[in-house]
Amino acid sequence: MFGVALIAGVICAFIVLAYFIAIDQLRRTAAATNGNFSAQAPRPTLVKQLEALAKPFTSHLPAHAAVEVRAQLSRAGDPGGLTPAGFQAVRYSLGALLAIVGLGTGVLVALPIPVIVVAPLAGAVAAFIGYMLPSLWLEQRIAARRQQIQRTLAEATDLLTLVVESGMSLDEGLLSITERFHNALGDEIGKVLREIRLGRPRMSALEHMAETTGVPDLHHLVESIVQSDQMGVPIARLLRVQATEMRRRQRQTAQERAAQASSRMVFPMVGCIFPVLWIVLLGPAIIQILKSLH
């Protein structure tokens, strides 16, 4: 009963808190619009609302932690327009939500252990899982984005080579990539072009893109372009060499994976196929032996 009362109290506290926050927001909106609610701004998204609620916690986020989260969000492609404060708010909110679920589960599930021990423990474990899930999701997004860039980089380099060899500039070649590739690589090149329009040096923008994405082949390509620009080497020839080298590495990687396929198939065969075969082959014989013994 103590656990049930505790959970009910927590839920009621959240409801009362949300009620007073809603009243405060309504008063602020009325004061800003002089009571004219038809001139309200668009309703903020759920993430923005969570960010506003968790502001007392996210405002104390260390600067280095905020920079690290900002870099991770950039590598993931800024999903949902998340900011470091918004991402932390999602982590806190999901952790609190799963904590309540864990407390309720600990109370409702009948175990030989006292409820006063099971409920807080289940709530703590669920809160930890909820706090870590957004980070795992973000890492998965970063890995998927890197793989997408890696798969399309060689083809994009071929296109860039053709555009530059036809007499156009490097910026026009980058623009052709954004028009042809509507994926992670096109998004990153689009960011580079926007930074160049805002006044950032071209090579600095390319180096920042290579560092942000964390793809080794893209980093090598940007380094080669920077060195070509500094030494005055024709960039078209360099791009052709880089595209050929990327194709060679892709073939080598595919051959290595094909060679590893046979060894990776051993464990599924031993664990899944062979036991079934032994049951089918030896099952009738075992049944006959058991019948003869009886």
Secondary structure, 3 states (H helix, E strand, C coil): CHHHHHHHHHHHHHHHHHHHHHHHHHHHHHHHCCCCHHHCCCCCCHHHHHHHHCHHHHCCCCHHHHHHHHHHHHHCCCHHHCCHHHHHHHHHHHHHHHHHHHHHHHHHCCCCCCHHHHHHHHHHHHHHHHHHHHHHHHHHHHHHHHHHHHHHHHHHHHHHHHHHHCCCCHHHHHHHHHHHCCCHHHHHHHHHHHHHHCCCCHHHHHHHHHHHHCCHHHHHHHHHHHHHHHHCCCHHHHHHHHHHHHHHHHHHHHHHHHHHHHHHCHHHHHHHHHHHHHHHHHHHHHHHHHHHHC
